[in-house]
Amino acid sequence: GAGAGAGAGAEVSAGRAEIRFEADELTGRPEARITLEAAVHAILVRGSLGPRQYAMHVRPDGYLVRVEPGTYLLPVLVAVLRELPQALTRLADPPRLRVTFGRPAGPPPEAAGDVTVVVPPALYDDFAASSAAQRSQRFRPLFRDSAPDSPPAAWYCLLGPRSPEPRERDLVQGPFITHDLHELGVPTPGRTAVVHTRPDGPLTLLDPIQPYGTRPPRPETYYSVDLTPHETRHIVSLPSSGKGAFKAAVMLSWRVADPVAFVRGEATEVPGLLLTHLCAAAAPITRRHPLRRAGAAQRAVNAEVADWPVPGLAVSYTVQLVPEWAPAPAAEPPVPSRRRLADLLSDAEIVLIGFEGPLARLFTAHTAREAVLDLLSVVADHRDPRDALTGRALPVAHATGREAFAHPLDLLRAFAHDRLGPLLRARLDDLELAAVPDAPTTHRSLALVRALHGSGRRVGVVTDVCTPAVQRYLEPYRLPLAGVHGRRDDLGLLTPHPDCLLRALDTIPTPARRAVLISSSVAELTAAQHLGLRFIAYAPTAAVRRHLREEDSEVVVSSLDPLLEAAGAL
């Protein structure tokens, strides 16, 4: 717990430690000063400090507390986090307050909350290892300089209702705290990277084999970084050398090339940053060209824009220019914003999780293609000779040949009502069981199931994969599942039919409005929509995100980390 034992980092080894409580303005505000003084005294008492362990000095802007050498400060930090924002709510117009432990070497944070708490790395180290870290606001690093390998000079967090919400970072989730980096598993190559840091160490790319090197395991702060490519399209106006303007169809694409630099840069709203930079850089170029030379202006823009403002990002772009009177090329609609995951999960009595995607990946693109060819060979071997002689086509809906099936389940749906359906189902059962030993587990999926169960939710698995294969895959992990609802003998009940969802809901039983489905499947999305079941899309790639958004998915996440964090807060 936070108040038990003394960590080396939370003690002061030489001289007196300082805790500064500094307000924006206290002059002429006696009520605010009295409230702050009472709060400081209460915090010191709750922080287990006796009267002889500290001296409190009144300052024009607040209070300076000097504590005796060797004093354990972690309970005081926990008391500040829990008590101070509540104490200030007693004031109609509370001043903004900054609480600083020690004398951090770095600059103060740019953002400001009702209460801004700044702590040195050693104290944050003890805080991260305590139980209080799981129930408090997230701390963020403050760096002394721009050197990529410099450690944080301090850590800070913002408290209070007027504090700005943490800005959503398009490609980064976190910071999170883990007590053992080994629990993070192996990030999916090319899709996800994990960047971690000790309180007094530089940001580092996770080595999943030896995450601590030669050091003993300790709690660390980490971020999950999306490495997949992203793109956006816009129609903008750019000046010409005359009175008119060019219409510009802009396509921007980007991916994280240096996860450490990108995390350290703390960039938010990446599409807006890139578009603003492109327009600002392109305007002086197009201003050199008349409207009749749109082609020359276009070539110049596409060759000369550089120096993108987001560190760690690889950016490419194309610009198509036409005179302002010409029809503009169509641009993609804006990407919808994500909704808060906590609201969806807090209302759910049962959380259903799709097996393929959120939990595991039985088939890669290559092995899925091999499975399709295997099933097609079964079709060819058992085709009615009379059909072959008469030239009757295979009973495949909406297919133009073998390339119509990207996944064996697509083929099974096509043969759902054919006499070969049971034979294909049995063969796919064998293929899925054979794929189990080599199938990778989705990053953080096991921790998510356990966190949801720990929050009081029932968790069930729904899938079109055969139940024995799913059970064999999950058995070693001993997950607290309410049930596994896989493929039935009747292939007409494969998703988008809602049969497996209904079976899962009937097991509890739970109405659809009190449940939520986490899935990567468009077919499962359609089934959920049929029942009015809320849906969270796990889409680790741009292609999956595009498909699910086209089908009006309510919420889309590219990793399970934000879901895990939301579940932990329930």
N, C-alpha and C positions, 0 to 999 in steps of 0.2 A: 504494500500500500504506500501512499504518498507520504504518510507521516511516520513510518516505522523505519528505524535504522538510519545510519548516517552515511551518505555517499561522499566519496572524496571530493567530487566536484562541487557539491553543495556546501562544503565547509570553506572557511576562510583561514588560510594557513598563516598569514602574516599581516599585521596591521588590522585596522577596522574596516569592515565592509560597509558600503553605503547603499541605502535604498532611498531613492528620490521620488517624491510624489509632487509633481509640478502641474499646476493648472494654468489654463490660458489667461484667466483674469479673476483675481479674488478681491482686488481693491474695491471698497464700497459694497461688498456682498457678504455681510456677516453670516447670513444663513448658510451660504455655500461653504464658508470657512469652517463653521461649527460642524456642519455635516461631514466635511472631509476629515476634520480632526477626529471626530468620533469614529469614522470608518477606519482610519489608520490605527487607532488604538485597538479596535475590535479585531483588525487583521493581525496585529502583533500578538494579541492574546490567543487567537485561533491558530496562529503559527507557532504556538508553544514557546514563545519567548517570555522569560521572566523579566521583571523590572530591572534587574541588575545586568541583563545581557545587552541592553541597548540604551541609547540616549536619543531623544527626539528634539530637533531644533526647528523652530518656527522660521520660515522664510517668507518674503513678500509674495512669492508665487506658489507657496505650499509648505512642504515639510521635508526635512532631511533626517533620516534615521541612520545612526551609526551603531553597528552591532559589534560585539566582542569577537576577537579572533576565535576560530574554531566553531562558530555558531552554525548550526544546520539550517539552511535557508529554504530548502524545498517545501516544508510546510507553510512557510510565509508566502511563497509563490502560489501554492495551491489556494491559500486563503484569498490572495489578491484576485485570482481568476474567478473564484466562486462568489466572493462577497462584495467586491467594489462596485461592479455595475449595478447590483441590486440596491446598494446604499445610495447611489446617485439618483435613482428613480424617485426618491422622496422630494427632489427639487423640481420645481416647475420648469426651470431653464438651467440644467446643470452645465457647468463648464467642461470643456474637453480636458482630459487629464492624461498625463504621461507618467508611467511608473517605470523607473530604470533601476535595475540591480547592477551595482558596480559602475564602472566607467568604460563602456564599450568604445573600442577604437574606431569603429566605422561610423559613417554618417547616419543621421536619424532616418527612419523610413519616410518615404514620400507620402504614403497614404496615412490618414489619421482617422481614428475611431472615437467613440465616446471615451474609451480608455485604451491607450496604446501601451502595451507591456513589452519591455525590452530586457532581455537577459543575456548573460555571457554564455559562451558555448559549454563550459563545464556545468553550469546549473541546468542548462537545457538537456545535457546528457543524462543527468539524474532524473529530470522530469520525464524524458522519453522512456526511461526504464520503469517508471512507476505506473500504478493503476490509474492515476489521475489523468494520464495522457489520453486514455480511451474515452474520457468524458468531457474533454475540454476543446476549445477552439484550436485550430491548427496553427502551429508556429511556422514562420517562414524565415529563410536566411537573409541576413544583411551582410553584404560583402564590402570589404574595405576598399578594393580597387577593382579594375576590370580584368586583371590577370586571370586567365582561365583556370589555373591550378591553385588559386589562392583560396584558403578556407573561409568560412563565414566568420566575420568579426563579432557578430551577435545574432540572436534570433528574436523575432517579434511576433505578436499577435494583436488583433484588433477586437475589442469587446464592446458590447452595448447595442441597443436597438438602432442607434443612428449611425453605427459603423457601416461602411460600404460592404456589400456582399462580395465575397471573393469572385473576381472576374473569371468567367468561363474561358478556359484556354482550349483552343480548338483541337490541339494535338497532344495535350499533356493532361493527365489526371494525377492529382496529388497536391500537396505532399501527404503521404501516409506514413504511419510508423509500423514497423514489423520488429518483433523480438528476435527473429532469426531469419536472415536472408535466404537460407536454404529452403524455407517454406514457400518462397516465391516461385520455385520451379524454374523451368527453362523457357524463356520467352520465345514465341514463335518467330523463327528467322524471317527477316524481311517484312514482318508485320508489327512487331512490338519490341521495344527496348526498355530496359529498366535502368534508371539512373539513381544512384544512392549516395548518401553522404553521412559521415559521422558528424556530430555537432562541431568538432574542431578540425574536420578534414575537408578536402576539396570534393566537388561533385565527381563521381566516378561511374563509368559504365559497368554494369553488373557482369561479373564473371561467374556464371552459374555453377561451374565446377569447384572453384575456390573463391567464393564471394568475399571471404575475410582475409585471403592471403595467408600470412603467418600469424595474424592477430586472433585472439579468442573472440567468439561471437558476442555481440552486444546489440541492443536495440538500435536501429538506424532509421533515418528518414529516407523515403524513396518516392520516385515518380515513375509512372508508366507512360511511355512515349509511343504514339502512333507513327509507324514508319511507312504506311501505305500512301500511295499518291492520291492527291486531291485536285479537283479542278473546279473552276467557276467561269461563267460567261456573263458579259455585260455589254450593253449598248451605251456609249458615252459620246460626248461632243468634244472635238478638238479644233483649235483655231487654224485658219489658213492664213496666207500672206495678204489676203484681201478682206472684204467685208463678210463673206460667208464663212461657214464652218464645215468641217468634215464630220460625217457620222462614222463612228469607229465601233466595230464589233470586236470585243476583246475576249480572248480566252487565256486564262491564267491557270497553270498547273504547278504544284509544289509538293515536295516531300521533305521529311527531316533527314538530312545527310549527316549531321553531327548532333546526336542527342544531348550530349553534355552542354554544348554551346547553346542549343535551343532552350533547354531547361533554364540555364543561367540567364538568358536574355529575357525571360518572363514575358514574352510577346503574347498579346491577346488580340482577338479579332483579326487574325492573319489575313483573311481575304480583303478586308477593308484597307489594311496597311499596304498590301501589295498593289491594290487598284489605285490608291491615292498616289503611291510612288510612281506607278506607271504613267498615270495621267500628268503628273507634274513633270516627269522627265520627257514625255512625248510632246507636250505642248510647244516648247521652244523648237523642236524639230519640225513639226507640221507647220509652224508659223513661217517657215522658210519657203513653203510651197503653195502655189495657187491651187484652186479647186480642180482645174483641168489637169493637174499633174498628181492626181490621187495615187497612181501607181508608184511614182517616185517617192512620194511622202511615205507610203506604206513600207516600201523597202528600207527607207532610212530609219523609220521607227523600229522595225523588226531587227535592225542590226545594231542600234546604238544604245538602247536602254540597258543599264547595268546598275551595280552598287545597290542591291536590294537591301532594305532596312532591317531584315530579320536575321540575326545570326543563327548559323546552323541549318539554314534552309536552302535547298536547291530549288531554283525557280526557273521555269520556262514560260514563254508566252508567244502568242501570235496576235497581230492586230490587222484587221481588214478595214480599209478606208474606202468610203464612197462619198461623193458630194452630198450635201445636206438634203437636196431635193430627191435623191435616189432612195428606193426602198431599203430599209435597214435589214440586215440578216437577223433572223430570229435568235433571241437569247434564251437560255434556260431560265426557268423560274427560280427565284431565290430559295436557298435551302431553308426549310422551316427550323425554328429554334427548338432546342430540347426542353422538355418539361421536367419538372422536379421529380426525381425517382422516389424520393421519400414519401411523397403524397400517394403515389400509386401503391407502394408496398405497405404503408401504414394501414390502409383500408382493407387489405387482403387477409382473409383467414387461411387461404391456401395459395401457394405459389406453384404453378406448373412450369416445368423446365423441359424444353425440347432436348432430346439426346444429341442429335447431330448438330454440331455447332456450339451451343452453350456448354455442353459437357465433354464432348469428344468429337473426333473426326475419323470415322471408320475408313473412309475412302478418300484418297487424294484425287486430283483431277485425272492422273494417269491410271490409278488402280480402279477408279470408277469406270473409266472407258474400257478397261480390260474386263470388268464385270459385265458391262453392257454387251460386249462381244461374246462373252461366255453364254449369256442368256439368249442372244440371237442365234448362237449355234444350236441351242436346245430347240428353238423355234424351227430352224431349218431341218433338224434331225427328225422332228415329230410332225412336220407339216403333212396334211392330208395329201396323198399323191394325186387325187382327183383335182384338188385346188391347183396344184402345180401344172397339171396337164391342161387345164382350162384357162390358166393365166390369172386365176383369182388372186387379188392382192392380199397381203397379210393384214390381219385385223388390227391395224395400228392407227389410232386416231390422230389426225393432224400431223402425220409424219411423211417425210419425203424420202426416207431411207435411213441408213444406219446412223447418219450424223444427227438425226433428230433427237437422240437421247444423250444427255450429258451425264446422267446418273441412272443406276439400275432401277431405282424407284420410279423414275419417269416411264421406263419401259413396262414395269409391272402395272402401273396405272393404265397404260394403253391396252393391256391384255386382261383387265379386271373382269370382263364378262365373256372371255373367250375360253374354249375348252382346254387350252394350254395354260390357263392361269394357275391352277393348282400345281402343275409341274414346275412352272417358273418360280412360284412362291417357294417351293421346297428347295429348288436349286439356289435361290437367293439366301434362304436360311443358312445353307452350307457356306456360301461365300462370306456372309456376315460373321458367322462364327469363326471362320478362318482368319478374318481380318482383325479380330479382337486383340491378339497379342501385340500387333504392331501399331495399333491406333493410339495417337497421342492424346493426352488429357488437355483440355482447354485451360489456359493459364488462369488460376484463381477460382476455378469452378468448384473444387472440393471445399475450399474455405467459404464460398458463397452459400453452398447448401447447408453447411454447419451453422453459419451465422443466421440464416433465415430460420432454421430450426430452433436455434437458441433464442430468437426473438419471439417465439411462440407461434410461428407459422407452420402449417403442415406443408411439406414439400413432396410433390409427385413428379414422376418422369412420364412424358407422353412422346410417342414416336411412331413412325411407320416402319422402323426396324423391328425385326423379330424379337420377342421378349427374351428368349434364352440368351441371345447374343448380348443384349443390354445387361441382363443379370450377371452373366459371366464377366463382363467388363467391370461392373461396379462392385462385385463381391469383395475384392481385396480391400476396398476402401471403407467398408462398413459404414456407409452413409446413413443418417437417420431419415429414411424415405418413407412416405406414407403409401407408396406403391409404384409399380412400373407398369405402364399401359402401352403395350406394343401392338404389332400387326396381328390381326385376326385372320382366320381362314377365308372369310368373305372379303375378297379384294375390293369390292365395291365400297367398303367402309374405310379405305385409305383416305387420308386428308387430300382434298379439302372437305370431305365429309367429316362432321364433328364427332364421330363415334368415340375416338380415344379420349377426347376432352370430356365428353359426357360420362364415360366410365370413370374417369379420374374424379370428376365432381360428385358423382353418385357414391363414391367410396366413403366420403366424409360424413354426410352429404353437405354440399355447399352450393348456394345459388351462384350463377355466373357473375353477378355484380359484386360478389365478395371474393373474387379470385382474380389472378393476373397470370398471364403466360409470357415466359421469356423464351424466345425462339429466333432461329435464323432462317426459317422456311416460309416462303410465300404461301405454300399450301396450308401450313398451320396458321398463318395469319388469316387466310380466308375462312378457315374453320372457326377461328376465334371471333371474327367479325359476324359470322352467322349466329353465334350465341350471344353476342354483346359482351364478350369477354375482353377485358383490357389487355393490351399487348405491349410488351417491351421488346424491341428488335435488337438482338446482338448481331452486329454487322461489322466484322473485322476488316473487310475489304471495301473499296470504293464501289465495286460492281454489286456486291450484296446490298450495300446502303442504297444504291440507286434503285434496285429492284424493289426493295421493301418500301422506300418512300413513294415510288410510283403507285404502290398499292395502298397508300394512305396509312402507313404505319404511324402510330401515335408518338412513340418515343424511340429514338435510335441511339445506341451506344456502340462505340468501337472497341471497348474493352470491358471486362467485368469489374474492374476496380471501383468505378463509381457506384455500381450496384452493391458491391461488398461494403463500401463505406456507408451507404444508405441503410443497409441491413444492420450494420453494427450500431447505428444510432437509434434503432427502433426500441 
